[in-house]
Amino acid sequence: MNMKTSKQISVVVAVLLALGLSACGDISRNVAKDGSHAQQLVWPKPDQVTPMHRGGTFPELNALRQVHAGLNKQQISRLIGWPHFEEGVWGVREWNYVFNFRDADSGQVSVCQFKILFDHDKLARSFYWKPDECARYMNPPPPPPPAAKVEKQETILSTDTLFAFDRYSLKDITDGGRAQLDALAAHLLDEKDRIAHISVVGYTDPLGSDDYNQVLSQRRAETVASYLIAKGVPEDLIGAEGRGKAEPVVQCEGQARSKLIACLAPNRRVVVRVASRSD
C-alpha cells in the first residue's frame, strides 16, 4: 500500500468516524431492550431534517391516531411516513419526526417533535412528544356531549270555559277560566328552572271568516300568555300564536246551528305546550 492510498483510507475512516459520532449525538442513550424507555432521550434539532422533510409535515390525524405499540416499521411508515432525520431506517431503535398541526379556530400552526422507541425486535413500544403538550394531537377529540333530552307536556284549555262567548280580553276570562290558569301558572312556576320554552297556541272553530278566526285565536293566545306572565311565569319563556280554524279536533256537518256550535266545541281551544329539559 503506498503512502497516497494510506492517506486516502485514513481520511475516509476519519469522515466515517465523524459521521458516526455526529449521528450518535442525535440518538437517545441506551434504549431499553423492550423499548419501554431510554436512559437519556436525545432530540435532534428540527432544522436537521432531511431535505424532503424540511419544515416538517402535516400528518393525517386519523392515521397518526392509529399508531400504537406493537406495529413494525413498515406499518408505521404507511401511517405517518418514514422518519424525518438521518438516524437510519432498519437497524436503529428510534425514529424521529417533525410534525405541524394547524389549530382549527385560530389557524395558527404548532410545531411538534415526535419520537418512537422500538424494542429489540424493531416493534414500536413507546412514544414521546416535544413539547409534552403535543401529545394531545394523538388523542381523538372527545365526543360531543349528549344532546339534552326534552320532555314535552301539553295542556288543552277549552275557550268556552276560559272566555265569555266571542270574547278574548283579560277581563273576559271567566271565574272557572281563572282557576284553570292559576293552577297552570303554579305548575309552571314549580318547573320553571327546567322549562326551555312555553308555546301558547289559540284555535277556533270554522264558523266565521278565516281572517276573523285568525285574529280571535291570536288574541286569546296572547291573553292566556299575558295572564301566566302576570302570575310570575318568565316572559322570555313564552310565545303566543293564533292558528284560526287550523288543525280541527272534530268535524261536524249537517246539524242545526245550535247543535253544530256545541259539536265544534273541542276545536275552540288554547293549547299550552311546554318543552322541559329532563334531569
Number of C-alpha atoms within 10 A of each C-alpha: 5 6 7 9 10 10 11 11 11 12 12 11 12 12 12 12 12 12 12 12 11 12 15 13 13 18 20 19 14 13 20 15 14 16 23 15 20 15 10 11 16 14 17 21 11 20 13 14 19 14 11 10 18 14 16 21 17 14 16 11 15 12 13 17 15 14 18 15 17 16 16 16 19 13 14 21 13 10 18 20 15 17 23 23 24 14 20 14 14 11 9 14 24 24 23 24 24 26 21 16 19 12 10 8 6 7 9 9 13 11 17 20 21 20 20 22 27 27 22 15 12 20 22 26 19 19 19 16 19 14 11 11 9 18 15 10 13 15 13 11 8 6 6 6 6 6 6 10 11 15 14 15 11 13 12 14 19 17 28 17 17 25 21 15 10 9 16 21 14 16 10 15 23 16 12 12 19 17 13 14 20 15 10 15 20 15 12 20 16 11 14 17 10 16 19 16 18 25 18 25 24 33 28 30 23 18 13 10 10 15 10 12 22 19 16 21 27 22 19 29 28 23 21 27 24 17 18 21 16 12 16 12 22 15 13 10 15 20 15 20 20 22 18 25 22 16 11 16 13 11 12 12 10 7 10 8 11 8 12 15 16 10 16 19 16 20 22 23 24 24 20 22 17 21 18 20 15 11 8
